Amino acid sequence: MSLQGKKIILGVCGSIAAYKAAFLVRLLVKEKAEVQVIMTKAAQEFITPLTLATLSKRPVLSQFSPDLSTGQWNNHVDLGLWADLLLIAPISAHTLAKFASGHCDDLLTAVYLSARCPVWVAPAMDLDMYQHPSVQTNLKKLTSYGNTIVDAEEGELASGLSGVGRLAEPEHIIQKLSAFFEHSQSLQGKKVLITAGPTQEPIDPVRYLTNASSGKMGYALADEAAQRGAQVELISGPVSLEINHSAITVTSVTTAEEMIEAAQERFSKTNISIFAAAVSDYAPTQKYSQKIKKKDDTLTLTLRKNPDIAQTLGKRKTEGQILIGFALETNNEITHAYQKLKKKNLDIVVLNSLNDAGAGFGHDTNQVSLLNRKNTDILKFNLKDKADVARDIWNFIEQYEV
C-alpha cells in the first residue's frame, strides 16, 4: 500500500463538491493514511466538521486559536512540516486566487505557505468559472510554484450545465496519489537528460526545414521524471509547450547543431539520457542571408547530413549510464528498431509505428513498444495518453536499471 503511513493534510474549501471530501477521507483512511482535515469557514456551510472528524478520527482544524481563553493555537508551521502531502480538494476559485497571490488570512492559506511537502490542488467550480482566464492564470501560477493540479473532470454540474468543472472523483484522486507515492522517490538523486521536439534548419530568414513533432512526448517524460525525484535537463527544439517544475531546467535550441552541442555539454553528468527529439536528418549547406525570391520554376537545395545525437553520445557512454532512443518507423518496425539499438549503443528503444492510428507526431496519445539490450522480449502497449505512456516508459527504465 503506497499510502500506508503517509501523513496527508486535506484542505476543504467552500464548494458544493465539499461533500465529496467525506468519500475522499474514507478512502484515504482505508488505504491506512493519516489524515488531518483543515476546513475553511465557507466549507463548513456545505459539510460539517463533525462528519470529517468522525471519518478521519482526528479533530478538524479551521482556526488559528480555537480556544482564546486558554491560548491554545494550531501551529501552521508544524502542520506544514508534519505532512507528506498537502491536498486541497475541492479548492474554490477564491482560495485558488489566495494561493496564487500569497494572500494569507486563515489557517489553510498559512499552512499552504508553510508547507515543504508536495502540494496538490483539485479545483471544482462551474464550467464558465473554470474556463475564465483569471482562474486559468491562477492554476498556471500554482503549477509554476511546483504544485500539482488534479484537473477538473467533465460531467453534469450543480448549475445544471454540463462540462468541465467537476471535482475529480475521489477514486481517481486516490489512484493518482498512490501512483505518486509509489514512484515519488524512485529517481531521487538521478540526473536525467531529455531531448524533445523538432529542430529547424534555416534556408533563408523566413524558411526552414523541420518536421511535425510537437514535443509532447519528451515533455511528458521530463515531467514524469521530475515527479519521481530526478533532476532533469530538458533540451527542447521549438515547441508551443510550457513546463513548470523546479526540478526541470529547460534549454531552448533551434537547430540540430545547437541541440547536440547542448547535449554534449550535459551528457557526462547524467545517469539516464532519453533522445525523444525528432532531429532533422539533413540541413541546407547554405543559409541565404536574404529571402529567396520566386524566379525559376524549380529550386535546388543542397543538403548535408546532420550529426546523429544518440549515436554520437552512445560512443561516449560510460558504465552506469543508460541511453534510450526513439524509433519512428513505417515498415519492418522491429528490425529497424533493433538495428538502431545496436548501431547507436542504446540500452532501450521506444518504437512508434505510423501504421498505428493515434501514434507518433501531432497527437495527445501514443502507442509504443519497448525493446532492450538485455533480452529479446518486446513489451507492447495499447494506445494511451502521452502522460500514461511516459509512466510506462519510466517504469520500464527503472526495471532495466535494476
N, C-alpha and C positions, 0 to 999 in steps of 0.2 A: 504494500500500500504506500504509494508515493506521498500521500498527505498525512500519514500517521505521524503524530507528534509535532506536526507543523503548527506554528502559532500564527493564526490568521486574525487580523482585525477586519471586521466587516462594518463599513460605514454605510448607513442607510439614510437617504435624503427624501425630501418631500416629493413624492410621485405616487400616482395610483399603483404603479408597479411595486411599491414598497411591500405589498402583501407577499410578493414572491420571495422576500428576504426570509420568511419563515421556512419555505421549502429549501432555500439555499443553506440556512443554518443547519437544518436537519440532515441534509446530505453531507455537509462538512463534518458534523459530529459522527455520522455513520462511518465516514472514512477515517475516524479517530483523530481528527484535527482538534486543536484547542482554539475555541472561537470566542473572541471578545467583540461584542457589538457596541458601536457608537452611533447614536441617532442624532440627527438634527432636530430642532424644535418642530420644524414643519413635518418631518417624517412621522412624528407622534400623532399627527392628525389622521394618518392613514392606517397605522398599525400600532398596537400598544406595546410599550416596553416589556410588560409582563409576559406577553407571548414569546418574544425573542429571548428574554431572560430564562424562561422555563425551558426552551429548546436548547439554548446554549449552555445552560447550567452555570451561568455567570450573571451577576447584575449588569444591566445595560447602563452604559455611561452616556451622558449628554451634556453635562455642565462641568466647568472647572471646579466649582465649590458646591457640592450637593448639600452640605450642612454648614452654613455660615456660623452657627453658634459654637461649633467645635473647631472650626478652622480646617476641617478635613478638606482635601482637594485631590483632584485627579491630575497626576503629573503627565503632561503631554510628551515630555522628553523621554520619560521612562517607557511610556507606551510605544513611542516610535522606535526605541531600542529593543523592546521586547519582541516585536512582531517579526516573523519571517516573511510576511507579505501583507500589504495593506490593500484591501479590495473594497471599492465603493460601488455598491450595486443595490438599488439604482443610484446614479448620480444625476441630479437635476441640472437644468441649464443654469440655475442660479449658483449652485455650488461649483459647477464647472468653471464659470466665469471667475469665481473667487480663487480657485486653484490656479487658473491661468495668470491672474494678475498678482498673486501673492497676498491677497486680502485675507486677513485673519481676524475673525470676530467670534469664533466658537471653538469648542473642543476639537471637532473633526478637522477644521482647517489648521489648527495648531499642530495636531498630530501629523497631518499631511506634510507640513513644512518641516517637521522634526524627523520624519521617518528616514532611516538609512536603508530600509529594505526595498525590494521592488514594489511599485505601486501600480495597481490595475484599476481602471475605471470602466464601468459598464453603463453607458447613457440610456435613458429612457424618456421619451417625450413624443409629442405628436409629430407627424411627418414634416409639416411645414416648419416647425421649430427646429427639428433635427437638421433640416436642409439649409437653414438660414446661414448666411455667410459668417455671422458672428460666432455661431455655435461651431461651425466647421473650423474657423480660425482658432478658437479656443482648444478644440481637440488636437489640432496640429501643434499648438504651443505645448500641450502636455506631452505629446509624442516627442517633441524636441527636448523636453526635460528628461527623457528616458523612460517616461511612463508608458504603460501598455494600455491600448484601447481595446476593449471587448466590444466589437461592433454591434450596434443595434440590429435586430432581425426584422424581417418583413412579415406582416400579418395584419389582422384586424386590431385597431387601436381603440382606446377608450372613447374617443370622439365619435366613433362610428365610421371613420375613414379607414382605408386600408393602405398600407405602405410600409416603408422602413422607419422604424422608431421604437418598436417593441424591445423591452429589455431582453437580452439573450436568455434563453431558457436556462433555469438553474442546472439542469443536467449537462447542458453544453458548457456552461462556465466551469463546472466541476471537471469535465473532460479536459478542458484547456489548462486548468490549474494542475491536474495530475500530470499531464504531459510536460508542463513547465518544470515541476519539481523533479520529475524523473530524469530530465536532461539538463537541469539548470547548472550543474557543476561539472558536467561530463567533459567539457573542453576548457575548464579552468586552467590557466597558466599556458595555454596553447596560443601560438601566433599563426594566424591564417592569412594567406594571400589569395585574393579572388580577382579575376579579370571579368569584366561584364560589358555587354552592349556591343555595338558595331564600332568599326573605325571608319573614318572618312579620309579619302586620299584625294587631295585637291588637283583639279585640272586647270582651273583658272580662278580668279577671285570669287566667282559665283557658282561654280560647278565642281562636283566631286564624285568619286566612285564610292559606293557604300553598299549596304545590304539592309534587309528588313528586320534585323534584330532589335527588339525593344529593350533588352537588358533586364527584363522582369525575372528571369530565372536566376541570373547572377545576383541580383539584389535580394531575392528571396533566400538564397544560400547565405549571403552575408548576414542578413537579419537573424536567421536561424542559428548561425554560428555564434553571434553575439548573445543571443538568448541563452545559449549553453555555456557562456562564460568566457569565450575566446576574445582575444584582441584581434581585430580584423583590419587588414589593409585592403580596401576596395579600389581597384584601378578601373575607372569607368570611361568608356567611349561616350559620345554624345547621345544622351537619352533624355526623355521627359519624365524622369523619376526623381523622387526625393527620398532620402533615408536619414533618419534622425535617431542615432543611438550613440551614447557616449563611448562605446567600445569599438565603434566603426570610424575609421579615418578614410575619407574619400579623396582620391586623387583623380582629377578630370583630365583626360587626354583626348586628342583628336585622331592622330594617325597611328599606324602600326608601329612606326619607328618610336614615337613618343611612348606607346604602351610598353614595348619591350624594354626601353630604357628605364621606365619607372619600375617594371617588374624585376629587372636585374638588380636595381639598387636595393630592393627589399628582400630578395629571394633568400639570401644566406641566413637571414634571421628568422625565417618562417619554418614552422613544423609541417604545415599542410598547405598545399597550393592547389587551387582549383581554376582551371583555364576555361571559363564559361563564355568568354568573349567570342564574338564572330568576327575574327580579324580578317580584313581584306587580304586575299592571296596575292594580289598584284596592285601596283601603284604606277601612275604615269611617270615616265622617266623625266618629263619636263613639266613644270608648273608655269603656265603662261602668266605674265605679270599683268596683262590686260585681258578683258573679256574677249573670248574668241568670237569674231563676227561670222555670221552665216553668209558664206560666199559660194563655196562649191557645193555640188550635190552630195559629195562624200567627205568624210573627215577621218583621217587615220591617226590613231593614238598608239604610241609605242609604250608598252608596259614592262616593268621589271618586277621580279618576284620579291615579295616582302619576306622579311625574316620570320621563321616559324618560332613563336614564343615558347610553346610547350616543348618542342624538340631542342631548342637552344638551352633551356633551363634543365631539361631532362639529362643533358650531358653533364650538368654541374651538380646533379642530385647527390647528396651525401647520405650516409647511413642514418636512418631515423626520420628522413624526410619522406612525405607521402605526396605524390602528384596525381591529380585527377584531371582528365581531359574529357571534352565533349566530342561526339561524332554525330553529325547530321548527315544521314545517308538517304539515298533514293533507291538503291538496288544493292544486292549482295551485302546487306547491312552488317551481319555478324562477321563475315570475312573481313570486310573493310575495318570494322571496329577492332578486331584482334590485330590486324596489321598496324593500326595506329598505336595500339597498346605497346607493341614490341619496338616499333620504329622510334617512338618518342620517349622510350624508357619510362612509361607511365605505370602506376600501380592499379588504377581503376579507370575505366572508360564508361561514361554515361552516353548511351546510344539513343538517339532520336531517329525515327523514320518518318519522312514526309508522306509515306503511304498511310500513316495513322492520322485520321481526322482529328483536328483539335490539338495536334502536337507541333512543336517547332516554333518558328517565329510568329510574332504578332498575336498570340493567344494568351489568355489568362490561365489556360490549362496546359498540361504537358503529359506525355506518356513516354516512359523511359524503360530501358533495360540496362542492367548494371553488370559489367564484366570486370574480372580482376585477374591479377597475375598468379595468384596462389593456386587456383584450380580452374577447371573448365565450366563450372556451374554458371548459368546465366539466370539472374533474378529479374523477372519481368513484372511490371506493374500495370494496372489499369489507368485510364485517363483520370487525372486528378488536377485540382487547383495547384498552381506552382508552389504555394506555401507548403502544401502537403507533400509535394514532390521533394522539396528541399529537406523536409524532415526525413523522408525515406532515404535520401542520398546520405545525409549525415549519420543516420543510424547504420547504414552500410559501411561508411568510412570508419566509424568507431569500432565496429565488429572486425573490420580488416586490420585496424591498428593493433587490436588485442591479439 
